[in-house]
Amino acid sequence: MWYQIRNNEAFLTLHISPNASKTQVAGMHGDALKITLKALPQDGAANAELIRFIAEQCDLRKQQVEIIQGLTSRRKKIKLPLTNSVEMFIKNV
């Protein structure tokens, strides 16, 4: 499963594909949600784009999106507060 819910927080496992033509959810990649990012994977640009995109999709502030694993890899785990918007994002993927 690509997400876990614990203690009013959501943990999402993501597979990131940087340098794409568009930032979007692109389906599943094994046990992770695949997200393509328009940003290049250098100088933190791809991580910043990921945080911006997830915050926008889940109606959160960027400061509420935390990469807790995989800062320099394609496989990442992020932590979000469990809100109605986050629950809707998870259900609609």
N, C-alpha and C positions, 0 to 999 in steps of 0.2 A: 504494500500500500504506500502511496506517495505522500500521505499526510498522517499525522498523529495529533490528537487533541489531549492535552494534559493541563490541569490546573489553570483553566481559562486562557490557555495559549495554544496556538496552532503551530506545528512544526511541519514544514513542507520540504520534501526532497526534490531537487530540481536538477535537470541536465541542461546545461547552457550551451548554446551554439552562437558564438559571437560572429561579428562581421557579416550578418545576414542582410538581406535587402529590406527587411521590416522587423520591428519588434512585435512579437506576438506569441501566444501559446500555440505550440505546434504539435500537440498530441502527447502520447506517452513514449518513453524511452526506457524499456524494462520496467523497473519499479519506481521510476522518477517521472515527473512532469517535465516535458521538453519545452523550453522557451528559447526562441531565437531572438537575438539582440542585434540591432543595427550598429551598435558601437563596437569599436576595435578592442581587443583584449590587452590593452596597454595603459599604463599610468592610472589604473583604477576606473577607466571609462566604462568598461562593460559592467562592473559591479555597481557603479553609480546609475547606469541605465536600468539595470535589473531592479534596484531599489525604487527608482522613480516609477517604473512600470507596475511593480507589485503594489506600491502605495496607491497609484491611480486606480488600478483594477479593484482594490479592496477598500477604497475610500478611507485611506489612512494617511497620516503625515509620514514623510520619509523617515523621520526619526523613530517611528514605531516599527520599521522593518529592519531586522538585524540578521546579518549573515553570521551564523554561528559556526559554520564548518565550510571549508573549501574556498577560502578567499582567493587562492591562485589556481584553482582547478575548475574543470567544467562541471563537476558534480558538487552541488552546494546544498546545505541545509539552512533554511531560514526560519526565524521565529517571529510570530506575529501575535498581537493580542487577539483573543477570540471575540470578534464582534459579529453582528448580524451580516455585515458586508463581507467579512472573511468567510463566514459559513456559506453565503450565497456563491462566492467565488469558487469554493471547493465543490459545491453541489453542481455548478454549471459547467465545470470542466469536463 
